[in-house]
Amino acid sequence: MDKKQFAFGKENFILLAISVLIIIIGFLLVSGGKTTEETGFDPSIFNARRLLVAPIVIMIGFGSVIYAILKKPKE
C-alpha cells in the first residue's frame, strides 16, 4: 500500500499552529479597553502595549507562518 505524500510534514503543521497562536495573542494584546461613557475618551489606546508590543508580536507571528510554510519537511 502506497503512503500518500503531503506537501507539509508534521513539523510544518505544528509550527503553523504555533504561529497562528502567536498572531491571536498579538491581536488580543491590541484589543481591550473601553470607554465608560459614550462621549468619553480613553487615553489607554495610546499605551506602549497597543502601539509597540502588539504589532511586533503580530509581525513575528506572520513571519513564523511564512517560515512554517517554506520549511522543507524532513524525509
Buried (B, 14 or more C-beta within 10 A) or exposed (E): EEEEEEEBBEEBEEBBEBBBEBBEBBEEBBEEEEEEEEEEEEEEEEEEEBEEBBEEBBEBBEEBBEEBEEBEEEE
